[in-house]
Structures are given as structure tokens and as C-alpha cells.
Amino acid sequence: MLTPSPEPLTAPPLTLYVHTPWCVRKCPYCDFNSHTAPETIPEEDYLAALLADLDADLATPETRPIEAIFIGGGTPSLMSPGFYERLFEGLAHRLDLSQLSEITMEANPGTVEEGRFTGFRQAGINRLSLGVQSFDPQHLHRLGRIHNGDDAARAVTAAQAAGFERINLDLMHGLPQQTPEQAVADLEAALTFGTGHISWYQLTIEPNTVFHSQPPTLPDEDTLAAIQEAGEARLRENGLQRYEISAWSHPGEECRHNLNYWHFGDYLAIGAGGHGKLTEPGEDRIRRYWKTRRPEDYLNRMGSRTAGRQDLEHGERPLDFLLNALRLNGGVPAGFFRARTGLPLDAIGGELQQLRARGLLVPDDDRLAVTEKGERFLNDVLEAFVP
């Protein structure tokens, strides 16, 4: 059994995740906690539930400042700008926001009238993540999206006109019957807007989705490899750098909240189905927790909406840490391991030595990062740390 380091855990940076669970309709590939929205979304009741949830979580005061906020879903852009104004007012009374530099909101191009972007920006949101997925009408139809390519283009243009300087465009590849030429055409369309960040990730079939029970015809392995190679080349040609498995940006445009995930930082979570992580150095505890999933249950509970908690045992911490850190293109400083897990690096020294000998990890004692070969065989790397 792994034992803690003589040097205790240190409290890492802290961010906040807010989950809004409603969508116009659920997409067939989606395994997130999303539910068809009622005719009238109960904004006031949901706001009260979010703040009551946070109050219950803060029974033991959290003194670390919040460095970033991420509002995910569901479709957060279904909520009104006024909802977010009131939410941020409530958060300011409860949390230290003195170091808050980024508030990201996910938005669906099919749910936002142009004028609402101005309202979102005025409310304090300064970064958007637009779920474009594709500009091709056939692929959007197969994905069950409610927008078309023109809607996506108008949404990006409207967001930029409203003053959003930081915008991520979400694109998927490896779509049903997609060719490399079509995948690159999606990237070309996205690149014309000059946003500083593009998330470009392969469609995967997840359990408990429509696509899992009714699988579509996906490209074969050779086509997927051709898509990956052509797409990555095009992104690099446009000055974007890959800093995580599926995230590309100009320098300084990385998503700060997501970087905190991958650095094994801490994050509070409120909202139906939200997941959080907190480190308690004095107790040598790293705790993950999750909130009640069904919106009606979340709305009707009193006090804490936490549905479950799990403390990471010492033997579980290396894998949990590396599942996140090794997603980053350059990995993390080796010192992060001791600071974020409370374990000495030599607790996994044998595994590191073997993986470096196999060319799967970089031969640098001061850094934990996979090689190009290690990225291709990331599951093999991670299996070495399964307790």
C-alpha cells in the first residue's frame, strides 16, 4: 500500500463548475447529464437551488480564491442573461472572486438570438464555447443538432460583434460516413473566424446513448487516421498549438478552467449532475463528489444536493492524477505529483522507469509527459498505474 509523503498535500488552485441540465432536445451521441427543457425553464427556482447548494457545501469556509468559472450543460445559453447576472451577484457574496479571470459559458448556435450575446457579455461572461460540431448540413442532421451551418456562422459573428474576444469552437470528426476532405472543410470553415481556440475531437460511441443502441456507420481506422493527420496539419498551419489531446489554441488562449482539471487542481461544483474535487491538506484527503442528477430532484431537495462522495485512497491517486496530467501535450512538472497527491515520486518510480525504457514517457526526470508513441498508446501507459 502506498503511504503519504513526509511533505503533506498542498491546496491547488480552485475553480468553479456550474451545470445547467436543460437542452432543446438530447443529441443521439450525448452522454452528459442533459434533459429536455420544459416549456418555461424555472430560472428563479434553479438559481435559488444553486446558491442553497453552494451554501451547504461552504459550511466549512473555502478560503482559496476562485480563478475561473465554467458553465456547462445541457445548454447554458437557454438561460437568460438576467439569470447569470443574479447568479454572479450571489457568488460574489459567497466566494472570493478577487482573482477570477475567466468565465466560460457553453452555447448552442441554435438557441441564441443575436441580442442575447450582448446580455451574456454584460453579465460578466468573457469566454464562449460554441457547440458547432460541424458546418455540414448532412452531418449536423445525423448528429441530431438543431442548428445548420449558417446558424453556426451567424452565432460566431454575433458573439464577436457583442465583444467576445475569447471564443472556442467545438468541432467533431470521425462522423458517420465522413471523409477526410469533409473533416478538413469543417476546420477550414471554423478557421475563417480567427478564434483563438478550437476543440477538435473524435466522435466516440458512449453507453446509454441513442448511438450506442443504434450504432451509425463510422469511418474505418484508415480513414480516421487520414482525418487526424490532415486536420492536425491544417491547424498547425494556422498557428494553433495542441496543448491537450483535443484542444488547440493560440498561446495564452488555453481554457483556464480545463487546464486546472488537467493539472489535478480543485473545483467546486454546483448544479444538477455536477462533479467536483476538493483537497483537504490537513486531513490528507482528496475527495471527489457529485450532485443529484435529475433536475426535479435537484430543485426539490433542501440544503446540500450532494448525491455521493469518494475519498481517493493513496493507491488510487497516481492513476487519477495521471489520467488528467498525461492528456496535456507537454505533461506537467514532476513536482506536481508530490504536491497534488501527497505521495513521493518514487512511489511510482518503477513504473516510470519501465515506461521510459519503452519510449512511452519522455526521458526527463523533471517532467511527466508522454512521447508521441506514448500518446498513441496512452491506455497502455495508464494501465501501468491501475492499483
Buried (B, 14 or more C-beta within 10 A) or exposed (E): EBEBBEEEBEBBBBBBBBBBBBBBBBBBBBBBBBBEBEEEBBBEEBBBBBBBBBBBBEEEEBEBEBBBBBBBBBBBBBBBBEBBBBBBEBBEEBBBBEEBEBBBBBBBBBBBEEEBBBBBBEBBBBBBBBBBBBBBEEBBEBBBBBBBBEBBBBBBEBBBEBEBEBBBBBBBBBBBEBEBEBBBBBBEBBBEBEBBBBBBBBBEBEEEBBBEEEEBEBBEEEBBEBBBEBBBEBBEEBEBBBBBBBBBBBEEBBBBBBBBBBBBBBBBBBBBBBBBBBBBBEEBEBBBBBBBBBBEEBBEBEEBBBBEEEEBEBBBBBBBBBBBBBBBBBBBBBEBBBBBBBBBBEBBEEBBEEBBEBBBBBEEEEBBBBBEEBBEBBEEBBEBBEE
